[in-house]
Amino acid sequence: MHLSREAIVEGLQRIVGPADVITDRRILVESSVDNFRKLQNIFDVHTMPVPAAIVMARSTEQVAAILRFAGEHTINVIPRTGGTATEGGLESAVPDSIIIDGSAMNRIVDIDAYDMQATCQCGVPLQALEDRVRELGLTTGHSPQSKPVAHMGGLVATRSIGQFSTLYGGIEDMVVGLEAVFPGGIVTRIKNVPRRAAGPDIRHVVIGNEGALCFITEVTVKLFPYFPENNVFLGYTLKDMKTGFEVLRAVMVNGYKPSVARVYDPGDAGLHFSHFAADDDCVLLFMAEGPAGIAKATADGIAAIVAGFAECTRVDSAYIETWFNDLCWGPDKITAEDERIRQTLNVNRTTEISADWSSINDIYQAARARIIAEIPDITMMGGHSSHSYINGTNMYFNYFFNVVGVGPEEETAKYYLPIIGIICEETLKRGGSIVHHHGMGKARAPWVRDEYGSSYYILETLKHAFDPEGIMNKGTIFPL
């Protein structure tokens, strides 16, 4: 039976108490979008359906009870922790949704420096966990740009990646075990073991589910020794991205594991490196880390590889270290960026994909050329590769455009979605993946069948099996 907004609120209050059910209209309106439609919050113009309530869950038991209640009454549920999503995964696609906010589940359960793993609830900020383990000379190895504001549950749910992934891997490589609650209030725990071959790796049903299958309540991640004093930085200028991709490939194929390996095209490089790079320069950079011997051997090996590319010119390593020390994007930068957009109507967006070495430069060139030719009011079109593997790399398109002739609520349709469409089309026709680490959300959900091809059967079957009533995050991954 369909419940009214008032009945939904009353039902939630019976589960968690009135103090933990948020019904303030202003907060609900602002929570109807995430950074996919950030202009709606910047300019206070909102078009998405307003949630019925935000419920602050404080335990696994409460999450289970809320999901049982939602299932009984077929109410859409949007799982949330840090709220840093960029692809519409936290948008309310239908009216009277329930946002389950796990940010109050913020206890670090255990730090085990012998078995090298840490267990924490979903609402623990990554920065808080990293600060704690660094006191012990350890690191999570995970450092996305959102590190100061992202929470552990959301990072696992979106299959996030950090800026040191070439050494440590993505979050899927770091998760040891976890606890999650499925529709019907079914609590599941995947135990903490280094590896097992007891059937399919069921961690990956949960990692990357984006709240479309379950709510993650607890995670255990690996820890690593931390040796920042041994960091070695290398930087180079060069004239074309194809050479940059070739250098990255050579480093990876030869078995080196720098924590950072990137190449920026001239447009993107101009945002970070204009104090030493010319307007037409690409910038190639690396960081080697770990025990002193490993860091030195890695840096020396990479330097020898790059020396074989005559186009690459070495720059002062201090430039790269300075850039490295200002990587993360905390609340101060977010506020400043929002104010810049408010004043200038010049919007910055990003879209990231991945492909094999044979295809990545063609995707970059084709998508870039089409966006410049087909999208109006572009003021910068660039990008960089920042996560590499032995068989390929990613491309992180970075672009700015002026919002002209439309209101904030129309910016997504006129500019952002057409750009995403071009990038997805050029990537898919060359066999790449349309999402490297931001998640599908609702922004790229229209391309999910093309992304998966015949394997979409597996994904669709998971949705039907675990969420038969369709209450989990409607429109995310699986389009309405």
FENUR-V963126 format. One record per backbone hydrogen bond with DSSP energy under -0.5 kcal/mol. NH is the residue of the N-H (numbers start at 1). CO is the residue of the C=O. Records with the same first field share a line. If there is no record, write none. Layout:
NH: CO + CO
This chain:
8: 4
9: 5
10: 6
11: 7
12: 8
13: 9
14: 10
15: 11 + 12
16: 12
17: 13
20: 17
21: 18
22: 20 + 54
23: 21
28: 24
29: 25
30: 26
31: 27
32: 29
33: 30
35: 85
37: 34
38: 35
40: 37
41: 37 + 38
42: 38
43: 39
45: 40
49: 92
51: 28
52: 97
53: 97
54: 22
55: 53 + 99
56: 20 + 54
57: 55 + 101
63: 59
64: 60
65: 61
66: 62
67: 63
68: 64
69: 65
70: 66
71: 67
72: 68
73: 69
74: 70 + 71
75: 70
77: 471
78: 98
79: 77
80: 100
91: 88
92: 32
93: 91
96: 50
97: 94
98: 76
99: 53 + 97
100: 78 + 98
101: 55 + 99
102: 80 + 100
105: 102
106: 104
109: 107 + 119
110: 119
112: 117
113: 111
116: 112
117: 112
118: 221
119: 110
120: 219
121: 107
122: 217
123: 105
124: 121
126: 150
127: 147
129: 125
130: 126
131: 127
132: 128
133: 129
134: 130
135: 131 + 132
136: 133
137: 134
138: 133
139: 224
143: 141
147: 144
149: 146
150: 146
152: 124
153: 122
155: 151
156: 152
157: 153
158: 154
159: 156
160: 155
163: 143
165: 162
166: 259
167: 164
168: 164
169: 165
171: 160
173: 170
174: 170 + 171
175: 171
176: 220
177: 220
178: 190
179: 218
180: 188
181: 215
182: 186
183: 213
185: 182
186: 182
187: 185
188: 180
190: 178
191: 189
193: 176 + 191
199: 197
202: 200
204: 201
205: 202
206: 202 + 203
207: 203
208: 156
209: 206
210: 157
212: 209
215: 181
216: 214
217: 179
218: 179
219: 120
220: 177
221: 118
222: 174
223: 116
224: 139
226: 137
227: 225
230: 227
231: 228
232: 288
234: 286
236: 284
237: 313
238: 282
244: 240
245: 241
246: 242
247: 243
248: 244
249: 245
250: 246
251: 247
252: 248
253: 249
254: 250
255: 252
256: 251
259: 287
260: 287
262: 285
263: 385
264: 283
265: 383
269: 265
270: 266
271: 268
272: 268 + 269
273: 269
276: 273
277: 273
281: 278
282: 238
283: 264
284: 236
285: 262
286: 234
287: 260
288: 232
295: 291
296: 292
297: 293
298: 294
299: 295
300: 296
301: 297
302: 298
303: 299
304: 300
305: 301
306: 302
307: 303
308: 304 + 305
309: 306
310: 308
312: 309
313: 237
315: 235
319: 316
320: 316
321: 317
322: 318
323: 319
324: 320
325: 321
326: 323
327: 324
329: 145
330: 328
334: 330
335: 331
336: 332
337: 333
338: 334
339: 335
340: 336
341: 337
342: 338
343: 339
344: 340
345: 341
347: 345 + 401
349: 399
351: 397
353: 395
354: 433
355: 393
357: 391
359: 356
360: 356
361: 357
363: 359
364: 360
365: 361
366: 362
367: 363
368: 364
369: 365
370: 366
371: 367
372: 368
373: 369
374: 370
375: 371
376: 374
378: 375
379: 400
380: 400
382: 398
384: 396
385: 263
389: 392
392: 389
393: 355
394: 387
395: 353
396: 384
397: 351 + 395
398: 382
399: 349
400: 380
401: 347
402: 377
403: 345
404: 402
410: 407
411: 407 + 408
414: 410
415: 411
416: 411
417: 412
419: 415
420: 416
421: 417
422: 418
423: 419
424: 420
425: 421
426: 422
427: 423
428: 424
429: 425
430: 427
431: 428
432: 427
433: 354
436: 352
442: 87
443: 87
444: 440
447: 444
448: 445
451: 447
452: 448
453: 449
455: 452
456: 453
457: 454
458: 455
459: 455
460: 456
461: 457
462: 458
463: 459
464: 460
465: 461
466: 462
467: 463
470: 467
473: 77 + 471
475: 478
476: 473
477: 441
478: 476
479: 477
